[in-house]
């Protein structure tokens, strides 16, 4: 039997065995397991599990777990392989990176299993539904107070890995020149298809900006190649990929780690604000939140990184976020996702004078 869990294969004994094998259950066993709810998401299936333990079980054991697993229609490599690869990457994060993270940033993971040959996986995570909530209903942005707490969390997370000597050695991998060349060639091909798809809905001046960004790509990657001021980034850092605490004393948790990589910390901020927030609000809160992020980096031990460097990295990251709608279109996500992203990222590009970085 495969080690990857499915809803059909859930039994109290099997989940007990998993938790015992991972050292989470010193004594006792699950006597009853109930699937309280289940649903499919864009690239996975999720379920909330309620556990009833034997009388001799440790009272600190969880009464609920969150199960994230393969969607059957995405479990074959011919079914949107890039999305299937993203969920396997998330399992790798929980298996190798999450145990090294400072406490209070990601959910506790009880088990992480992947079967690359079948593009199948499961994650058994702590269930945060009773202590945390999704911060707003998409696409409504959070309040300023909520944004400040989110920025503080990202600063704490990024600072924990800032210029860490394990990056690219024990944790993650830096793209070498061959990988960079393949990525840029792939970007060019996807952009060509994207522009053909949009036709006159992509104005000539925006097409030229894409072409100039691609032509300037080698120079724009100078900071990445230097391996300075890099960290682990979430990679899909919109505000709905976190769980916000119901109480002031608890901490936020970042979820959905299928796009994590090594990069500039500003990449997460540009994805959160420039890609997802409409111009009026972004213009009003962008600079104060970047100031707050910079101050929080310093308070978490980051040195030798001035605000001017962060501002330039943020503008640079906005240029690279032009790729977001291109990629989303190419993996067959609906225009209801990427069409507004395209407009918002170009508004940010113009507002921040990013074209000057292409000269």
C-alpha positions as CSV (number, residue, x, y, z in Angstrom):
1,X,0.0,0.0,0.0
2,X,1.2,3.5,-0.8
3,X,2.4,5.7,2.0
4,X,0.4,8.6,0.6
5,X,-2.9,9.1,2.4
6,X,-6.3,9.4,0.6
7,X,-9.7,10.0,2.1
8,X,-10.7,6.4,1.1
9,X,-7.6,5.0,3.0
10,X,-8.0,6.9,6.3
11,X,-8.4,4.7,9.3
12,X,-7.7,5.3,13.0
13,X,-5.0,2.7,13.0
14,X,-3.2,4.0,10.0
15,X,-3.1,7.6,11.3
16,X,-2.0,6.4,14.7
17,X,0.8,4.4,13.1
18,X,2.0,7.5,11.2
19,X,2.0,9.7,14.3
20,X,3.7,7.0,16.3
21,X,6.4,6.5,13.7
22,X,7.1,10.3,13.7
23,X,7.4,10.3,17.5
24,X,4.3,12.4,18.1
25,X,2.4,9.7,20.1
26,X,4.2,8.5,23.2
27,X,1.3,6.4,24.3
28,X,-2.3,5.7,23.3
29,X,-4.1,5.4,20.0
30,X,-6.8,7.0,17.9
31,X,-10.1,5.2,18.6
32,X,-12.3,7.1,16.2
33,X,-11.5,9.3,13.2
34,X,-14.1,11.6,11.7
35,X,-13.8,13.6,8.5
36,X,-15.5,16.8,9.5
37,X,-15.2,18.5,6.1
38,X,-13.5,18.1,2.8
39,X,-13.1,20.1,-0.4
40,X,-10.9,20.6,-3.4
41,X,-8.7,23.7,-4.0
42,X,-7.0,24.9,-7.1
43,X,-4.2,22.3,-6.9
44,X,-5.0,20.0,-4.0
45,X,-7.7,18.4,-1.8
46,X,-8.1,19.3,1.9
47,X,-9.9,17.8,4.9
48,X,-10.4,18.5,8.5
49,X,-10.1,15.5,10.8
50,X,-11.5,15.0,14.3
51,X,-9.6,12.5,16.5
52,X,-10.9,10.7,19.6
53,X,-8.1,9.2,21.6
54,X,-8.0,6.2,23.9
55,X,-8.1,6.9,27.6
56,X,-4.4,6.3,28.1
57,X,-3.4,8.8,25.4
58,X,-1.4,12.0,26.2
59,X,-3.8,14.8,26.8
60,X,-1.6,17.2,24.8
61,X,-2.2,15.2,21.6
62,X,-4.2,17.1,18.9
63,X,-8.0,16.6,18.7
64,X,-8.0,17.8,15.2
65,X,-5.7,17.6,12.2
66,X,-5.7,19.3,8.7
67,X,-5.0,16.9,5.9
68,X,-3.8,18.3,2.6
69,X,-3.4,15.8,-0.2
70,X,-3.3,15.1,-4.0
71,X,-6.2,16.0,-6.1
72,X,-6.9,12.9,-8.2
73,X,-7.3,14.9,-11.4
74,X,-3.8,16.4,-10.9
75,X,-2.0,13.3,-9.8
76,X,-0.8,12.3,-13.2
77,X,2.1,14.2,-14.8
78,X,0.0,14.9,-18.0
79,X,-2.5,16.8,-15.9
80,X,-1.0,20.3,-15.5
81,X,2.5,19.1,-14.4
82,X,3.6,22.5,-13.1
83,X,0.8,22.6,-10.6
84,X,1.5,19.1,-9.6
85,X,5.2,20.0,-9.1
86,X,4.2,22.9,-6.8
87,X,2.5,20.6,-4.3
88,X,5.5,18.2,-4.2
89,X,7.7,21.2,-3.6
90,X,5.5,22.1,-0.6
91,X,6.0,18.7,0.9
92,X,9.8,19.2,0.5
93,X,9.5,22.4,2.4
94,X,7.7,20.8,5.3
95,X,10.0,17.9,5.3
96,X,13.4,19.8,5.1
97,X,12.9,23.5,5.8
98,X,10.0,23.8,8.3
99,X,11.9,21.9,11.1
100,X,14.6,24.5,10.9
101,X,12.3,27.5,11.1
102,X,11.9,29.7,14.2
103,X,8.7,28.8,16.1
104,X,5.4,30.5,15.3
105,X,5.8,31.1,11.5
106,X,4.4,27.9,9.9
107,X,1.9,25.4,11.1
108,X,3.2,22.3,12.9
109,X,3.7,19.5,10.5
110,X,3.0,15.9,11.8
111,X,3.8,14.1,8.5
112,X,4.9,15.0,5.0
113,X,5.0,12.3,2.3
114,X,5.4,12.5,-1.5
115,X,5.5,10.0,-4.3
116,X,7.1,11.9,-7.2
117,X,6.5,9.0,-9.6
118,X,2.7,9.4,-9.2
119,X,2.8,13.2,-8.4
120,X,1.0,12.3,-5.2
121,X,1.5,13.6,-1.6
122,X,0.0,14.3,1.7
123,X,0.6,16.7,4.6
124,X,-0.7,16.2,8.1
125,X,-0.7,19.7,9.7
126,X,-2.1,21.2,12.9
127,X,-5.6,22.5,12.3
128,X,-5.7,26.2,12.9
129,X,-9.4,26.7,12.2
130,X,-10.3,27.3,15.8
131,X,-7.5,29.7,16.7
132,X,-6.9,31.5,13.3
133,X,-8.9,32.7,10.3
134,X,-8.3,33.8,6.7
135,X,-7.7,37.5,7.2
136,X,-10.2,38.9,4.6
137,X,-12.5,37.7,1.9
138,X,-10.7,37.7,-1.5
139,X,-9.9,40.2,-3.0
140,X,-10.5,42.7,-0.1
141,X,-7.2,43.8,1.4
142,X,-6.5,43.7,5.1
143,X,-6.8,46.7,7.4
144,X,-3.6,48.7,8.1
145,X,-3.2,47.2,11.5
146,X,-3.5,43.7,10.0
147,X,-1.0,44.7,7.3
148,X,1.5,45.8,9.9
149,X,1.3,42.4,11.7
150,X,1.7,40.6,8.3
151,X,4.8,42.8,7.4
152,X,6.3,42.1,10.9
153,X,5.9,38.4,10.3
154,X,7.6,38.5,6.9
155,X,10.4,40.6,8.3
156,X,10.9,38.0,11.1
157,X,10.8,35.1,8.6
158,X,13.1,36.7,6.1
159,X,15.6,37.9,8.8
160,X,15.9,34.3,10.1
161,X,17.4,33.2,6.8
162,X,19.1,36.4,5.7
163,X,22.4,35.6,4.1
164,X,22.4,32.2,6.0
165,X,25.3,30.1,5.0
166,X,23.0,27.1,4.7
167,X,21.2,28.7,1.7
168,X,22.0,26.8,-1.5
169,X,24.0,24.2,0.5
170,X,21.7,22.5,3.0
171,X,18.5,24.5,2.2
172,X,17.2,25.2,-1.3
173,X,19.3,25.7,-4.3
174,X,20.5,28.8,-6.2
175,X,19.9,28.8,-10.0
176,X,23.1,28.4,-11.9
177,X,23.7,30.1,-15.2
178,X,22.3,27.2,-17.2
179,X,19.1,27.2,-15.1
180,X,18.8,31.0,-15.4
181,X,19.1,30.7,-19.2
182,X,16.5,28.0,-19.4
183,X,14.1,30.0,-17.2
184,X,14.5,33.2,-19.3
185,X,14.1,31.3,-22.5
186,X,10.9,29.7,-21.1
187,X,9.7,33.2,-20.0
188,X,10.2,34.5,-23.5
189,X,8.2,31.6,-25.0
190,X,5.4,32.0,-22.5
191,X,5.3,35.8,-23.1
192,X,5.1,35.3,-26.9
193,X,2.1,33.0,-26.4
194,X,0.6,35.4,-23.8
195,X,0.9,38.4,-26.2
196,X,-0.6,36.4,-29.1
197,X,-3.5,35.4,-26.9
198,X,-4.2,39.0,-25.8
199,X,-3.7,40.6,-29.2
200,X,-4.7,44.3,-29.0
201,X,-5.7,43.9,-25.3
202,X,-1.9,44.1,-24.6
203,X,-1.1,47.7,-25.8
204,X,2.1,48.1,-27.8
205,X,3.8,50.2,-25.1
206,X,3.2,47.3,-22.6
207,X,4.5,44.8,-25.0
208,X,7.6,46.9,-25.4
209,X,8.1,47.0,-21.6
210,X,8.0,43.2,-21.5
211,X,10.5,43.0,-24.4
212,X,12.8,45.5,-22.7
213,X,12.6,43.7,-19.3
214,X,13.6,40.4,-21.1
215,X,16.4,42.1,-22.9
216,X,17.7,43.6,-19.6
217,X,17.3,40.4,-17.6
218,X,20.9,39.6,-17.3
219,X,21.7,43.0,-15.7
220,X,18.6,42.8,-13.5
221,X,19.9,39.6,-12.0
222,X,23.2,41.1,-10.8
223,X,22.0,41.2,-7.2
224,X,20.8,37.6,-7.3
225,X,24.1,36.5,-8.7
226,X,26.0,38.3,-5.9
227,X,24.3,36.0,-3.4
228,X,24.0,39.1,-1.1
229,X,20.9,40.1,0.9
230,X,19.1,36.9,-0.1
231,X,16.8,34.8,2.0
232,X,14.0,32.2,1.7
233,X,10.9,33.7,0.2
234,X,7.4,32.3,0.3
235,X,6.9,32.9,-3.4
236,X,3.1,33.1,-3.4
237,X,2.8,35.8,-0.7
238,X,-0.7,37.1,-1.1
239,X,-2.5,37.8,2.2
240,X,-4.8,34.8,1.8
241,X,-1.9,32.4,2.1
242,X,-1.7,33.0,5.8
243,X,-3.8,32.3,8.9
244,X,-4.5,35.3,11.1
245,X,-4.8,34.8,14.9
246,X,-8.1,35.3,16.6
247,X,-6.3,36.5,19.7
248,X,-3.7,39.3,19.9
249,X,-1.2,37.1,21.8
250,X,-1.0,34.4,19.1
251,X,1.2,34.6,16.0
252,X,0.3,34.5,12.3
253,X,1.1,31.4,10.3
254,X,2.3,31.3,6.7
255,X,0.7,28.5,4.7
256,X,0.8,27.1,1.1
257,X,4.5,26.7,0.5
258,X,4.5,25.4,-3.1
259,X,6.4,28.3,-4.6
260,X,9.2,28.8,-2.0
261,X,12.7,29.6,-3.3
262,X,15.8,31.6,-2.5
263,X,15.5,35.3,-3.6
264,X,15.3,38.9,-2.4
265,X,12.9,39.4,0.5
266,X,11.3,42.2,-1.4
267,X,10.0,39.7,-3.9
268,X,7.4,38.6,-1.4
269,X,6.4,42.2,-0.6
270,X,6.0,43.1,-4.3
271,X,3.8,40.0,-4.8
272,X,1.7,40.9,-1.8
273,X,1.2,44.6,-2.6
274,X,2.1,45.4,-6.2
275,X,0.4,42.4,-7.7
276,X,-2.7,42.3,-5.5
277,X,-3.6,45.8,-4.3
278,X,-5.3,48.4,-6.4
279,X,-3.4,51.7,-7.0
280,X,-5.0,54.0,-4.5
281,X,-4.5,51.7,-1.5
282,X,-1.0,50.6,-2.6
283,X,0.1,54.2,-3.1
284,X,-1.1,55.1,0.4
285,X,0.4,52.3,2.4
286,X,3.3,50.9,0.3
287,X,6.0,53.2,1.6
288,X,5.0,53.1,5.3
289,X,4.9,49.3,5.2
290,X,8.3,49.1,3.5
291,X,9.7,51.4,6.2
292,X,8.1,49.2,8.8
293,X,9.6,46.0,7.1
294,X,13.0,47.6,7.0
295,X,12.9,48.6,10.7
296,X,11.7,45.1,11.6
297,X,14.6,43.5,9.6
298,X,17.0,45.6,11.7
299,X,15.4,44.7,15.0
300,X,15.7,41.0,14.0
301,X,19.4,41.3,13.4
302,X,19.8,42.2,9.7
303,X,22.7,44.7,9.2
304,X,24.3,46.4,6.2
305,X,21.0,46.8,4.3
306,X,19.8,50.4,4.1
307,X,16.3,51.5,3.2
308,X,17.5,52.7,-0.2
309,X,18.7,49.2,-1.0
310,X,15.3,47.8,0.0
311,X,13.5,50.4,-2.1
312,X,15.6,49.5,-5.2
313,X,15.1,45.8,-4.6
314,X,11.4,46.4,-4.3
315,X,11.3,48.2,-7.6
316,X,13.4,45.5,-9.2
317,X,11.0,42.9,-7.8
318,X,8.0,44.7,-9.3
319,X,9.7,44.3,-12.7
320,X,10.1,40.5,-12.2
321,X,6.4,40.3,-11.0
322,X,5.4,41.3,-14.6
323,X,5.9,37.5,-15.2
324,X,3.1,36.6,-12.8
325,X,0.1,37.0,-15.2
326,X,2.2,35.4,-18.0
327,X,2.9,32.3,-16.0
328,X,-0.6,32.1,-14.6
329,X,-2.1,32.2,-18.1
330,X,0.4,29.6,-19.4
331,X,-0.6,27.1,-16.8
332,X,-4.3,27.6,-17.7
333,X,-5.5,29.5,-14.7
334,X,-8.5,31.6,-15.5
335,X,-8.4,35.3,-16.6
336,X,-10.4,36.0,-13.5
337,X,-7.1,35.4,-11.6
338,X,-4.5,37.0,-13.8
339,X,-6.3,39.8,-15.8
340,X,-6.5,42.1,-12.8
341,X,-3.0,41.2,-11.8
342,X,-1.7,42.4,-15.2
343,X,-3.3,45.8,-14.7
344,X,-2.2,46.2,-11.1
345,X,1.4,45.3,-11.7
346,X,1.7,47.7,-14.6
347,X,0.2,50.5,-12.4
348,X,2.9,49.7,-9.8
349,X,5.6,49.6,-12.5
350,X,4.6,53.1,-13.7
351,X,4.1,54.6,-10.2
352,X,7.5,53.4,-9.0
353,X,9.4,54.5,-12.1
354,X,10.6,51.0,-12.8
355,X,11.2,51.8,-16.5
356,X,14.3,53.7,-15.4
357,X,15.8,50.4,-14.2
358,X,15.6,49.1,-17.7
359,X,17.8,51.8,-19.2
